[in-house]
């Protein structure tokens, strides 16, 4: 938890990927690892359940599609 009340936690079933939640309840799911060894945001969900997902080009951090 930060001073601004952002919360980071391990994503379910992972010890490396993480979810970061804003004070307003929006969750950023950083669950897709790319070849460079870091995780990119795979999905964003607000407190009302509205969701957006990102698909990346194979092994990269370049967004291919947004669904």
N, C-alpha and C positions, 0 to 999 in steps of 0.2 A: 504494500500500500504506500502510495506517495503522499506528500503533504497536500496535494490537490485531490486526494481520494481516488486516484486511479489504482486498480487492483490487478496484479498479475498472478496467474496460477498455472500449474501444469495442465495441459489439455488431458481429458480423460484417456487413460490407457497409454500415456506418453510421459517420459521423464525429460524430454527435450523440447517438444512443441509446447506452445503456451497460448493461453487466452488472456487478453488484456481487456478489462472492463472499465469504461469511463464512469465518472460520478453520475451521469444521467442514465446509466444502465445499458449503453451500447457496448456490445462485445465484439472484439476484433480477434478472429481465430487465426493465429499464426501457426499453421499445421502442415504446410507443404515445404519440404526441404528441397533446395535447389543445389546444383552441382558445386556452387561456391561454398556450400556448407552451412548456410544460414536458412532461416525459415521466412517465408513470405506469407502475407495475409491471404488465406484461402476463402474466408467468408466474414461478413459483417452482419450482425443481427441486433436490432434495437429492442428496447424493453417490451415492445408490443408484439414481437415475433416477426416483424418485417425483416426480410433477409435478402442479401445479395451475395453471390458467389463468383469467384474469379477462377478462371482456368488459364494456365500458363503454358507457353511453348515448352516442349520437353526439356527438362533439366535446366531451365533458365528462369529469370525473374521478369521476363517480358510477358505481359498480359496478352492472352490470345483471345479469350471471350469473356464476357460478363453475363451471368444468368441470374 
